């Protein structure tokens, strides 16, 4: 039996947004409960997984951390394919990272399936009192008007990180069950054949893409 035969579903979720907003630390906080104060800029794509039980079913979440720097965006565009969810992250202390949301949404919808579930995430809310530049009410209104989920998080102190990922995964799970008429089959993988379903496949994929690594 292959490892993935043990899961009911495998969901690919991508993290997108400008460089420096905290995507990598959101990923490491959710998948390993770690935070790195000296986190380096992600080059290309990083990949981590975590398994959760949703409504009695085992769901394997594949979380992909896409590079935020402009010059690496062409590398990561292919990784949108097969994604069923996306966390669009901005830094609540940098209005410029929030101003780029519309451009990131356009890129996402250009490359991903039209039915992808998107959550707008205002990260670094632990700095809210002294450095906030983006009002939560403004971001919530934008999310509501564009059909996005919304939450504020802090990868540093773990605020709402678990809730953010669990919420989007639950929404994805509900949509998949609804599309199957409420009768899910075991070992159903929602990803396309272009998306690796194990760490070994992902590593092999990255070996073929020497540009895509963390340095």
Secondary structure, DSSP 4 states (H G I P E B T S, - for coil): --GGGG-SEEEEEEEESSTTSSHHHHHHHHHHS---TTPPPP-SEEEEEEEEEETTEEEEEEEEEE--SGGGHHHHGGGGTT-SEEEEEEETT-HHHHHTHHHHHHHHHHHS-TT-EEEEEEE-GGGHHHH--S-HHHHHHHHHHTT-EEEE--TTT-TTHHHHHHHHHHHHHHHHHHHTTT-PPTT---S-TTS-SSHHHHHHHHHT-TT----
